[in-house]
Amino acid sequence: MKQAVLILANKDTLALRNLLIEFNDERFDLYIHFDKKEEDQFQSIKKFTNQNPNVSNVFWVRREKVQWAAPSMVKAELELFKAANKYGPYRYCHLVSDSDCLLKSVDAIWDFFNCAEGEWLSEIERNASNVHRFQYFYPFMEYGVRNHNVVWILQKILLMTQRILGIKRKIPYREVLKASQWGSFTGKFVQAIVKNEIEILREIKYTSTPDEHYKAGLLLKYQNDFRYNANNLRYVNFKDGNSPNYLSEKEYIEASRSNYIFARKVDDAFCNEYIKRT
């Protein structure tokens, strides 16, 4: 059975182009969600895929305007999952970004997941500090809060006001669990995500960073139906905060010698050197 690579993208990066070339293999299909805000970048990568003979099996899904840490991120993921579920079946679906790179060969990835079982998601955090993401209203997330701008200030003021007035929402989950957005999921779990689309969208409305919660929530809901592996097989370095650092060559070499399969994130300068070496 084939595998699918589901790519969330908002830039025409060398990392993205490299993924498309490396997965030019009849055993894999590639689905891309490209941020609707970035039309020029979208046309650039689409031209690349149309004109490059080393790229095939690429499918474009319905596009959303995506904001970091907002419900629209989940909506974009759902478009990818729905497409894979519709045109599959696939043994595994790998959710990656436009700044990911491979640490293992495509043959090795195929062999591993052809024998693997269960859902490959990072270790789930049971931390009460994450409850606020669902307990309070975050209506400004779709307007962009990443750069600590005016919208970010408004969201902070609203959050403080809710706390002072004792305004709290009903938490949709029995327990708020947190895990990485990225992972590798069986076709059966993707089917469960699609089946629960309406419920997921209702639960994440006006929440913060829901992409880090809904998959873990589903694993809890269906804990008797799915095997959970506390490892998403992704190397990432979060030393400087919420956004991962760009990979150094030393980190890449060390990660390549480990059990990790994907790594993020890499920039164009790194990809230029990586492509030259390979």
Backbone as CSV, one residue per row, in Angstrom:
resi,resn,N_x,N_y,N_z,CA_x,CA_y,CA_z,C_x,C_y,C_z
1,MET,0.831,-1.199,0.000,0.000,0.000,0.000,0.870,1.254,0.000
2,LYS,0.452,2.273,-0.752,1.239,3.494,-0.876,1.224,4.299,0.427
3,GLN,2.157,5.259,0.499,2.210,6.217,1.591,2.021,7.619,1.009
4,ALA,1.590,8.542,1.860,1.347,9.914,1.417,2.178,10.884,2.240
5,VAL,2.654,11.922,1.575,3.372,13.007,2.238,2.476,14.241,2.160
6,LEU,2.083,14.751,3.317,1.171,15.891,3.401,1.988,17.117,3.805
7,ILE,2.043,18.116,2.942,2.946,19.246,3.149,2.168,20.531,3.393
8,LEU,2.442,21.167,4.528,1.937,22.505,4.817,2.997,23.508,4.378
9,ALA,2.631,24.404,3.460,3.631,25.317,2.900,3.097,26.740,2.810
10,ASN,4.012,27.687,2.970,3.656,29.086,2.703,4.754,29.820,1.936
11,LYS,5.810,29.061,1.561,6.892,29.641,0.772,7.402,28.614,-0.243
12,ASP,7.909,29.125,-1.345,8.565,28.267,-2.340,10.023,28.131,-1.929
13,THR,10.296,27.193,-1.031,11.631,27.024,-0.479,12.397,25.922,-1.208
14,LEU,13.705,25.954,-1.074,14.519,24.866,-1.617,14.232,23.562,-0.880
15,ALA,13.902,23.672,0.397,13.545,22.474,1.165,12.305,21.819,0.577
16,LEU,11.312,22.619,0.233,10.096,22.088,-0.377,10.402,21.452,-1.723
17,ARG,11.167,22.134,-2.549,11.522,21.578,-3.858,12.297,20.276,-3.711
18,ASN,13.161,20.247,-2.717,13.957,19.040,-2.504,13.065,17.868,-2.080
19,LEU,12.078,18.138,-1.212,11.140,17.084,-0.806,10.384,16.532,-2.012
20,LEU,9.946,17.413,-2.888,9.186,16.975,-4.064,10.026,16.092,-4.974
21,ILE,11.308,16.434,-5.111,12.199,15.645,-5.961,12.531,14.303,-5.305
22,GLU,12.827,14.344,-4.004,13.201,13.107,-3.310,12.039,12.110,-3.267
23,PHE,10.819,12.606,-3.137,9.659,11.721,-3.075,9.042,11.476,-4.449
24,ASN,9.824,11.714,-5.490,9.379,11.383,-6.845,9.487,9.867,-7.021
25,ASP,8.532,9.179,-6.471,8.581,7.725,-6.338,7.154,7.199,-6.416
26,GLU,6.941,6.155,-7.181,5.588,5.641,-7.385,4.957,5.105,-6.105
27,ARG,5.763,4.907,-5.070,5.232,4.398,-3.800,4.652,5.505,-2.923
28,PHE,4.856,6.775,-3.336,4.409,7.911,-2.532,3.575,8.872,-3.375
29,ASP,2.562,9.446,-2.752,1.830,10.576,-3.315,2.067,11.789,-2.420
30,LEU,2.090,12.971,-3.025,2.335,14.196,-2.275,1.134,15.122,-2.388
31,TYR,0.675,15.596,-1.238,-0.425,16.556,-1.177,0.115,17.844,-0.560
32,ILE,-0.178,18.958,-1.185,0.350,20.238,-0.711,-0.787,21.202,-0.410
33,HIS,-0.759,21.756,0.792,-1.611,22.903,1.105,-0.704,24.131,1.106
34,PHE,-1.019,25.090,0.222,-0.212,26.303,0.142,-1.052,27.480,0.612
35,ASP,-0.494,28.212,1.567,-1.180,29.352,2.186,-1.797,30.266,1.123
36,LYS,-3.088,30.519,1.253,-3.806,31.327,0.271,-3.337,32.781,0.257
37,LYS,-2.675,33.231,1.313,-2.176,34.609,1.376,-0.981,34.812,0.466
38,GLU,-0.292,33.731,0.110,0.990,33.829,-0.597,0.829,33.403,-2.055
39,GLU,0.125,34.206,-2.845,-0.192,33.821,-4.213,1.045,33.753,-5.112
40,ASP,1.952,34.734,-4.986,3.157,34.729,-5.824,4.022,33.503,-5.548
41,GLN,4.179,33.173,-4.276,4.956,31.996,-3.903,4.276,30.715,-4.417
42,PHE,2.971,30.690,-4.355,2.219,29.536,-4.837,2.415,29.340,-6.340
43,GLN,2.319,30.419,-7.096,2.497,30.315,-8.542,3.919,29.879,-8.896
44,SER,4.891,30.309,-8.094,6.283,29.934,-8.329,6.509,28.437,-8.160
45,ILE,6.014,27.871,-7.047,6.228,26.440,-6.821,5.369,25.609,-7.769
46,LYS,4.204,26.119,-8.136,3.365,25.385,-9.083,4.042,25.307,-10.447
47,LYS,4.686,26.394,-10.862,5.429,26.402,-12.122,6.571,25.391,-12.066
48,PHE,7.249,25.348,-10.912,8.349,24.390,-10.726,7.852,22.957,-10.876
49,THR,6.722,22.632,-10.255,6.212,21.256,-10.326,5.749,20.897,-11.739
50,ASN,5.206,21.874,-12.443,4.704,21.610,-13.801,5.828,21.410,-14.806
51,GLN,6.974,22.054,-14.571,8.056,22.043,-15.557,9.191,21.087,-15.221
52,ASN,9.200,20.555,-14.005,10.311,19.688,-13.592,9.966,18.228,-13.855
53,PRO,10.720,17.549,-14.705,10.433,16.133,-15.011,10.705,15.204,-13.836
54,ASN,11.420,15.719,-12.799,11.734,14.904,-11.625,10.713,15.058,-10.513
55,VAL,9.565,15.633,-10.833,8.499,15.805,-9.844,7.217,15.189,-10.397
56,SER,6.586,14.336,-9.615,5.335,13.707,-10.052,4.486,13.384,-8.827
57,ASN,3.275,12.922,-9.098,2.351,12.512,-8.032,2.096,13.622,-7.016
58,VAL,1.975,14.865,-7.503,1.710,16.017,-6.637,0.254,16.449,-6.808
59,PHE,-0.437,16.617,-5.686,-1.831,17.028,-5.694,-1.995,18.263,-4.801
60,TRP,-2.721,19.258,-5.308,-2.950,20.500,-4.574,-4.321,20.444,-3.911
61,VAL,-4.388,20.841,-2.653,-5.662,20.797,-1.938,-6.226,22.208,-1.805
62,ARG,-7.492,22.271,-1.457,-8.175,23.546,-1.245,-7.385,24.398,-0.253
63,ARG,-7.206,25.670,-0.590,-6.312,26.530,0.177,-7.048,27.400,1.190
64,GLU,-6.424,27.548,2.344,-6.905,28.429,3.412,-5.889,29.549,3.633
65,LYS,-6.364,30.692,4.132,-5.459,31.729,4.610,-5.039,31.337,6.019
66,VAL,-3.764,31.021,6.176,-3.290,30.413,7.418,-2.545,31.430,8.282
67,GLN,-2.877,31.435,9.554,-2.156,32.229,10.543,-1.525,31.296,11.573
68,TRP,-0.341,31.647,11.997,0.382,30.879,13.013,-0.438,30.807,14.299
69,ALA,-0.521,29.603,14.871,-1.172,29.356,16.164,-2.672,29.599,16.141
70,ALA,-3.272,29.683,14.955,-4.698,29.969,14.831,-5.464,28.741,14.348
71,PRO,-6.789,28.744,14.504,-7.598,27.628,13.995,-7.423,27.371,12.504
72,SER,-7.060,28.395,11.731,-6.864,28.196,10.292,-5.745,27.205,9.995
73,MET,-4.794,27.054,10.913,-3.739,26.052,10.737,-4.344,24.647,10.739
74,VAL,-5.274,24.431,11.642,-5.951,23.128,11.702,-6.810,22.922,10.461
75,LYS,-7.485,23.974,10.002,-8.308,23.869,8.794,-7.453,23.446,7.601
76,ALA,-6.233,23.984,7.504,-5.325,23.603,6.420,-4.933,22.138,6.539
77,GLU,-4.623,21.698,7.758,-4.282,20.287,7.969,-5.459,19.393,7.579
78,LEU,-6.656,19.809,7.949,-7.839,19.004,7.633,-8.036,18.863,6.128
79,GLU,-7.716,19.897,5.367,-7.806,19.790,3.907,-6.862,18.714,3.385
80,LEU,-5.677,18.643,3.964,-4.712,17.611,3.570,-5.223,16.221,3.957
81,PHE,-5.688,16.086,5.184,-6.176,14.787,5.649,-7.391,14.328,4.840
82,LYS,-8.286,15.254,4.512,-9.480,14.885,3.734,-9.100,14.415,2.336
83,ALA,-8.144,15.097,1.720,-7.716,14.694,0.377,-7.079,13.311,0.398
84,ALA,-6.199,13.080,1.374,-5.542,11.769,1.471,-6.562,10.673,1.750
85,ASN,-7.526,10.972,2.598,-8.555,9.984,2.914,-9.434,9.688,1.702
86,LYS,-9.683,10.703,0.887,-10.529,10.544,-0.292,-9.845,9.747,-1.387
87,TYR,-8.556,10.032,-1.609,-7.873,9.431,-2.756,-6.974,8.259,-2.376
88,GLY,-6.935,7.910,-1.096,-6.155,6.771,-0.655,-6.802,5.453,-1.088
89,PRO,-6.621,4.374,-0.331,-6.044,4.384,1.017,-4.517,4.429,1.028
90,TYR,-3.981,4.920,2.148,-2.538,4.961,2.371,-2.218,4.254,3.679
91,ARG,-1.105,3.561,3.664,-0.681,2.903,4.906,-0.301,3.945,5.944
92,TYR,0.449,4.975,5.527,0.812,6.077,6.423,0.724,7.401,5.691
93,CYS,0.391,8.436,6.448,0.416,9.817,5.957,1.373,10.605,6.838
94,HIS,2.375,11.222,6.222,3.412,11.951,6.946,3.149,13.450,6.816
95,LEU,2.878,14.123,7.916,2.625,15.561,7.904,3.946,16.289,8.123
96,VAL,4.343,17.096,7.122,5.613,17.819,7.182,5.386,19.262,6.723
97,SER,6.455,20.070,6.816,6.360,21.476,6.422,7.291,21.767,5.252
98,ASP,7.234,23.000,4.766,8.103,23.411,3.660,9.520,23.732,4.108
99,SER,9.827,23.488,5.373,11.196,23.683,5.862,11.738,22.405,6.489
100,ASP,11.175,21.265,6.101,11.646,19.963,6.566,12.638,19.360,5.577
101,CYS,13.488,18.485,6.078,14.357,17.705,5.193,14.374,16.260,5.671
102,LEU,14.802,15.381,4.802,14.875,13.954,5.123,16.216,13.630,5.760
103,LEU,16.174,12.754,6.750,17.401,12.251,7.367,17.709,10.830,6.916
104,LYS,16.741,10.197,6.280,16.906,8.841,5.775,16.487,8.818,4.302
105,SER,16.912,7.801,3.598,16.542,7.678,2.190,15.061,7.351,2.064
106,VAL,14.509,7.607,0.888,13.113,7.275,0.633,12.891,5.771,0.768
107,ASP,13.851,4.977,0.328,13.746,3.519,0.492,13.649,3.135,1.954
108,ALA,14.484,3.765,2.794,14.479,3.460,4.221,13.165,3.886,4.866
109,ILE,12.632,5.045,4.445,11.351,5.509,4.972,10.233,4.541,4.593
110,TRP,10.244,4.129,3.339,9.238,3.167,2.876,9.313,1.877,3.677
111,ASP,10.507,1.343,3.816,10.681,0.067,4.520,10.233,0.180,5.976
112,PHE,10.601,1.266,6.641,10.259,1.421,8.063,8.748,1.458,8.251
113,PHE,8.069,2.331,7.505,6.630,2.500,7.712,5.812,1.386,7.070
114,ASN,6.413,0.619,6.198,5.720,-0.536,5.650,5.575,-1.638,6.692
115,CYS,6.440,-1.578,7.706,6.393,-2.569,8.789,5.901,-1.980,10.110
116,ALA,5.854,-0.650,10.189,5.513,0.019,11.446,4.038,-0.164,11.801
117,GLU,3.729,0.088,13.054,2.351,0.057,13.537,2.109,1.295,14.390
118,GLY,0.872,1.751,14.428,0.498,2.817,15.343,0.756,4.215,14.838
119,GLU,0.445,5.183,15.714,0.542,6.601,15.377,1.827,7.180,15.944
120,TRP,2.585,7.857,15.086,3.883,8.400,15.472,3.736,9.896,15.739
121,LEU,3.493,10.202,17.003,3.306,11.569,17.473,4.234,11.797,18.652
122,SER,4.702,13.031,18.823,5.650,13.307,19.900,5.052,12.983,21.268
123,GLU,5.897,12.924,22.265,5.443,12.626,23.617,4.380,13.632,24.048
124,ILE,3.280,13.125,24.547,2.160,13.980,24.936,2.408,14.611,26.302
125,GLU,2.194,15.928,26.377,2.367,16.664,27.615,1.024,16.805,28.329
126,ARG,1.024,16.451,29.578,-0.144,16.684,30.438,0.222,17.807,31.391
127,ASN,0.006,19.039,30.925,0.468,20.219,31.654,-0.696,21.184,31.829
128,ALA,-1.004,21.512,33.061,-2.140,22.393,33.348,-1.959,23.790,32.765
129,SER,-0.709,24.172,32.463,-0.459,25.512,31.926,-1.024,25.687,30.519
130,ASN,-1.381,24.579,29.861,-1.938,24.669,28.513,-3.458,24.837,28.495
131,VAL,-4.093,24.717,29.649,-5.559,24.772,29.719,-6.087,26.118,29.238
132,HIS,-5.335,27.198,29.472,-5.815,28.537,29.125,-6.113,28.671,27.628
133,ARG,-5.479,27.866,26.796,-5.702,27.948,25.350,-7.145,27.617,24.975
134,PHE,-7.814,26.816,25.805,-9.209,26.453,25.567,-10.158,27.108,26.576
135,GLN,-9.622,27.539,27.690,-10.451,28.074,28.763,-10.905,29.506,28.491
136,TYR,-10.096,30.250,27.721,-10.421,31.644,27.431,-10.616,31.848,25.931
137,PHE,-11.234,32.972,25.572,-11.484,33.299,24.173,-10.247,33.953,23.553
138,TYR,-9.871,33.468,22.370,-8.767,34.050,21.595,-9.279,34.416,20.201
139,PRO,-10.107,35.465,20.104,-10.742,35.786,18.820,-9.842,36.484,17.810
140,PHE,-8.656,36.922,18.255,-7.797,37.691,17.354,-6.699,36.865,16.687
141,MET,-6.674,35.568,16.916,-5.582,34.747,16.404,-5.502,34.772,14.878
142,GLU,-6.648,34.886,14.210,-6.658,34.874,12.745,-6.164,36.188,12.129
143,TYR,-5.871,37.176,12.970,-5.393,38.467,12.461,-3.876,38.614,12.608
144,GLY,-3.213,37.575,13.108,-1.760,37.580,13.185,-1.244,38.160,14.478
145,VAL,-0.731,37.306,15.357,-0.229,37.763,16.658,1.233,37.369,16.877
146,ARG,1.859,36.824,15.848,3.188,36.247,16.038,4.270,37.293,16.319
147,ASN,4.125,38.486,15.756,5.194,39.487,15.837,4.984,40.517,16.942
148,HIS,4.158,40.182,17.942,3.904,41.080,19.068,3.471,42.460,18.580
149,ASN,2.482,42.476,17.706,1.982,43.708,17.119,0.778,44.224,17.903
150,VAL,0.029,45.176,17.301,-1.139,45.748,17.963,-2.180,44.673,18.261
151,VAL,-2.372,43.744,17.326,-3.351,42.669,17.533,-2.937,41.806,18.728
152,TRP,-1.657,41.543,18.846,-1.135,40.768,19.981,-1.441,41.481,21.293
153,ILE,-1.276,42.803,21.322,-1.571,43.588,22.527,-3.060,43.506,22.869
154,LEU,-3.911,43.624,21.853,-5.351,43.522,22.068,-5.736,42.160,22.641
155,GLN,-5.095,41.109,22.106,-5.389,39.763,22.606,-4.962,39.629,24.063
156,LYS,-3.819,40.202,24.425,-3.342,40.161,25.809,-4.295,40.909,26.743
157,ILE,-4.785,42.068,26.291,-5.724,42.851,27.102,-7.017,42.068,27.316
158,LEU,-7.518,41.443,26.236,-8.742,40.645,26.339,-8.550,39.469,27.287
159,LEU,-7.405,38.831,27.198,-7.126,37.689,28.073,-7.099,38.130,29.534
160,MET,-6.459,39.263,29.805,-6.389,39.790,31.169,-7.784,40.151,31.684
161,THR,-8.600,40.746,30.805,-9.965,41.118,31.182,-10.789,39.893,31.554
162,GLN,-10.658,38.824,30.765,-11.397,37.589,31.050,-10.996,37.004,32.401
163,ARG,-9.719,37.071,32.699,-9.238,36.540,33.982,-9.757,37.366,35.153
164,ILE,-9.757,38.681,34.991,-10.232,39.564,36.062,-11.721,39.365,36.318
165,LEU,-12.500,39.220,35.241,-13.954,39.083,35.358,-14.396,37.641,35.617
166,GLY,-13.447,36.717,35.577,-13.777,35.316,35.836,-14.528,34.652,34.702
167,ILE,-14.318,35.137,33.476,-14.982,34.558,32.307,-14.197,33.336,31.834
168,LYS,-14.849,32.193,31.799,-14.194,30.965,31.371,-15.112,30.175,30.444
169,ARG,-14.513,29.576,29.434,-15.258,28.733,28.515,-15.302,27.298,29.056
170,LYS,-16.225,26.537,28.534,-16.264,25.119,28.850,-15.195,24.409,28.025
171,ILE,-14.293,23.729,28.700,-13.210,23.036,28.010,-13.769,21.814,27.294
172,PRO,-13.506,21.670,25.987,-14.136,20.591,25.209,-13.556,19.207,25.459
173,TYR,-12.400,19.137,26.114,-11.749,17.844,26.303,-11.798,17.414,27.766
174,ARG,-11.814,16.105,27.978,-11.726,15.574,29.329,-10.412,15.983,29.976
175,GLU,-9.378,16.074,29.129,-8.054,16.501,29.577,-7.373,17.199,28.406
176,VAL,-6.778,18.364,28.660,-6.088,19.099,27.601,-4.687,18.526,27.445
177,LEU,-4.447,17.890,26.302,-3.162,17.268,26.015,-2.452,18.051,24.918
178,LYS,-1.140,18.089,25.001,-0.353,18.831,24.017,0.694,17.918,23.396
179,ALA,0.851,18.039,22.070,1.885,17.286,21.354,2.294,18.096,20.141
180,SER,3.343,17.674,19.488,3.793,18.355,18.286,2.716,18.318,17.205
181,GLN,2.726,19.334,16.380,1.824,19.378,15.232,2.148,18.296,14.213
182,TRP,3.433,17.913,14.124,3.923,17.054,13.054,3.966,15.600,13.483
183,GLY,3.696,14.701,12.550,3.749,13.286,12.870,3.443,12.429,11.657
184,SER,3.452,11.120,11.856,3.127,10.142,10.813,1.977,9.290,11.316
185,PHE,0.896,9.238,10.518,-0.359,8.672,11.000,-0.878,7.614,10.035
186,THR,-1.447,6.565,10.598,-2.019,5.500,9.773,-3.235,6.026,9.022
187,GLY,-3.557,5.345,7.930,-4.751,5.706,7.177,-6.004,5.614,8.025
188,LYS,-6.022,4.679,8.956,-7.179,4.516,9.839,-7.338,5.722,10.758
189,PHE,-6.220,6.263,11.257,-6.311,7.439,12.132,-6.703,8.677,11.334
190,VAL,-6.190,8.788,10.118,-6.590,9.898,9.240,-8.099,9.839,8.987
191,GLN,-8.607,8.645,8.810,-10.052,8.463,8.620,-10.819,8.957,9.850
192,ALA,-10.279,8.698,11.041,-10.921,9.155,12.283,-10.888,10.679,12.383
193,ILE,-9.788,11.295,11.954,-9.698,12.754,11.952,-10.782,13.342,11.057
194,VAL,-10.894,12.801,9.845,-11.884,13.305,8.891,-13.298,13.089,9.421
195,LYS,-13.539,11.951,10.019,-14.861,11.641,10.578,-15.254,12.648,11.648
196,ASN,-14.270,13.160,12.387,-14.528,14.072,13.494,-14.322,15.541,13.112
197,GLU,-14.291,15.841,11.816,-13.987,17.200,11.362,-14.901,18.252,11.993
198,ILE,-16.196,18.045,11.950,-17.144,19.043,12.469,-16.911,19.277,13.962
199,GLU,-16.712,18.199,14.699,-16.461,18.304,16.136,-15.151,19.027,16.404
200,ILE,-14.123,18.706,15.627,-12.817,19.361,15.801,-12.937,20.862,15.569
201,LEU,-13.594,21.255,14.496,-13.736,22.679,14.177,-14.536,23.412,15.248
202,ARG,-15.522,22.757,15.819,-16.296,23.368,16.897,-15.434,23.534,18.149
203,GLU,-14.620,22.553,18.440,-13.802,22.584,19.658,-12.682,23.621,19.591
204,ILE,-12.153,23.880,18.395,-10.986,24.770,18.290,-11.361,26.222,18.023
205,LYS,-12.633,26.529,17.883,-13.042,27.891,17.593,-12.609,28.832,18.712
206,TYR,-11.966,29.930,18.351,-11.481,30.957,19.288,-10.438,30.427,20.270
207,THR,-9.688,29.397,19.857,-8.634,28.866,20.724,-7.259,29.277,20.215
208,SER,-6.263,29.064,21.046,-4.880,29.377,20.699,-4.100,28.091,20.464
209,THR,-3.376,28.045,19.368,-2.484,26.929,19.036,-3.189,25.572,19.051
210,PRO,-4.359,25.460,18.438,-5.087,24.184,18.483,-4.405,23.053,17.729
211,ASP,-3.480,23.394,16.797,-2.790,22.341,16.046,-1.955,21.443,16.951
212,GLU,-1.639,21.918,18.155,-0.844,21.124,19.086,-1.704,20.279,20.025
213,HIS,-3.020,20.273,19.794,-3.904,19.612,20.755,-4.876,18.600,20.155
214,TYR,-5.419,18.872,18.973,-6.565,18.062,18.550,-6.192,16.615,18.233
215,LYS,-4.988,16.359,17.728,-4.602,14.970,17.434,-4.419,14.185,18.728
216,ALA,-3.776,14.808,19.710,-3.625,14.150,21.013,-4.983,13.916,21.657
217,GLY,-5.899,14.876,21.465,-7.251,14.704,21.999,-7.958,13.525,21.371
218,LEU,-7.785,13.337,20.065,-8.405,12.194,19.394,-7.799,10.876,19.858
219,LEU,-6.497,10.869,20.084,-5.858,9.644,20.580,-6.402,9.273,21.957
220,LEU,-6.701,10.291,22.771,-7.308,10.023,24.072,-8.728,9.496,23.893
221,LYS,-9.468,10.106,22.996,-10.855,9.703,22.753,-10.935,8.266,22.249
222,TYR,-9.994,7.897,21.384,-10.001,6.556,20.792,-8.815,5.720,21.294
223,GLN,-8.513,5.843,22.560,-7.301,5.203,23.097,-7.325,3.690,22.977
224,ASN,-8.501,3.104,22.864,-8.586,1.646,22.728,-8.488,1.189,21.274
225,ASP,-8.516,2.162,20.352,-8.522,1.819,18.926,-7.187,2.047,18.230
226,PHE,-6.331,2.882,18.832,-5.087,3.247,18.167,-3.891,3.066,19.098
227,ARG,-2.848,2.550,18.547,-1.590,2.412,19.278,-0.806,3.707,19.141
228,TYR,-0.399,4.270,20.256,0.326,5.545,20.266,1.801,5.313,20.559
229,ASN,2.657,5.761,19.630,4.101,5.718,19.835,4.564,7.117,20.245
230,ALA,5.124,7.256,21.404,5.502,8.571,21.935,6.767,9.089,21.257
231,ASN,6.697,9.219,19.940,7.856,9.637,19.150,7.341,9.995,17.762
232,ASN,7.620,11.225,17.296,7.180,11.572,15.934,8.311,11.447,14.913
233,LEU,9.467,10.951,15.366,10.600,10.660,14.481,11.116,11.920,13.777
234,ARG,10.892,13.080,14.408,11.367,14.359,13.877,12.436,14.945,14.789
235,TYR,13.540,15.374,14.180,14.546,16.104,14.950,14.232,17.589,14.861
236,VAL,14.197,18.243,16.032,13.932,19.689,16.054,14.648,20.280,17.263
237,ASN,15.099,21.515,17.120,15.847,22.195,18.175,15.079,23.447,18.587
238,PHE,14.568,23.443,19.822,13.762,24.560,20.321,14.509,25.388,21.367
239,LYS,15.799,25.509,21.269,16.589,26.163,22.306,16.182,27.609,22.565
240,ASP,15.738,28.315,21.533,15.497,29.757,21.672,14.030,30.145,21.787
241,GLY,13.151,29.224,22.158,11.761,29.614,22.349,10.776,28.751,21.598
242,ASN,9.661,29.369,21.159,8.569,28.625,20.538,8.841,28.223,19.101
243,SER,9.753,28.924,18.437,10.053,28.622,17.040,11.359,27.845,16.951
244,PRO,11.386,26.739,16.215,12.612,25.937,16.157,13.750,26.663,15.454
245,ASN,14.960,26.395,15.915,16.149,26.954,15.272,16.397,26.264,13.942
246,TYR,17.090,26.985,13.065,17.516,26.360,11.817,18.640,25.376,12.100
247,LEU,18.624,24.283,11.365,19.592,23.212,11.554,20.991,23.639,11.118
248,SER,21.967,23.267,11.892,23.354,23.430,11.472,23.806,22.138,10.798
249,GLU,24.917,22.213,10.088,25.430,21.011,9.428,25.789,19.944,10.460
250,LYS,26.356,20.381,11.588,26.728,19.439,12.640,25.497,18.713,13.174
251,GLU,24.418,19.473,13.421,23.176,18.861,13.906,22.612,17.891,12.883
252,TYR,22.681,18.290,11.618,22.160,17.423,10.561,22.907,16.091,10.522
253,ILE,24.216,16.136,10.609,25.027,14.913,10.580,24.707,14.027,11.775
254,GLU,24.628,14.655,12.962,24.331,13.883,14.171,22.925,13.275,14.104
255,ALA,21.959,14.063,13.636,20.584,13.559,13.542,20.471,12.434,12.526
256,SER,21.258,12.518,11.449,21.235,11.488,10.410,21.700,10.139,10.941
257,ARG,22.516,10.166,11.980,23.035,8.932,12.569,22.112,8.367,13.639
258,SER,21.018,9.068,13.905,20.075,8.650,14.946,18.899,7.903,14.305
259,ASN,17.848,7.701,15.089,16.643,7.042,14.583,15.638,8.025,13.995
260,TYR,15.977,9.313,14.003,15.065,10.305,13.412,14.973,10.083,11.905
261,ILE,13.812,10.419,11.358,13.581,10.258,9.917,13.468,11.599,9.204
262,PHE,12.841,12.583,9.875,12.720,13.932,9.328,13.410,14.918,10.269
263,ALA,13.739,16.093,9.743,14.295,17.158,10.576,13.734,18.493,10.122
264,ARG,13.603,19.409,11.057,13.192,20.764,10.738,13.798,21.690,11.787
265,LYS,14.117,22.922,11.419,13.836,23.378,10.079,15.127,23.744,9.371
266,VAL,15.106,23.801,8.046,16.294,24.122,7.257,15.976,25.299,6.336
267,ASP,16.994,26.125,6.080,16.804,27.283,5.210,17.431,27.027,3.838
268,ASP,17.281,27.992,2.939,17.776,27.817,1.570,19.291,27.672,1.520
269,ALA,19.998,28.395,2.398,21.466,28.311,2.408,21.910,26.890,2.750
270,PHE,21.269,26.285,3.739,21.597,24.908,4.095,21.267,23.962,2.945
271,CYS,20.101,24.168,2.341,19.687,23.276,1.242,20.636,23.351,0.054
272,ASN,21.152,24.538,-0.208,22.138,24.670,-1.300,23.332,23.766,-1.054
273,GLU,23.820,23.761,0.185,24.978,22.918,0.521,24.567,21.443,0.529
274,TYR,23.394,21.153,1.068,22.925,19.775,1.160,22.736,19.184,-0.233
275,ILE,22.117,19.959,-1.125,21.882,19.479,-2.493,23.194,19.249,-3.207
276,LYS,24.176,20.117,-2.961,25.484,19.966,-3.603,26.159,18.680,-3.153
277,ARG,26.017,18.355,-1.876,26.682,17.162,-1.348,26.038,15.890,-1.877
278,THR,24.722,15.962,-2.178,24.017,14.750,-2.601,23.868,14.693,-4.109
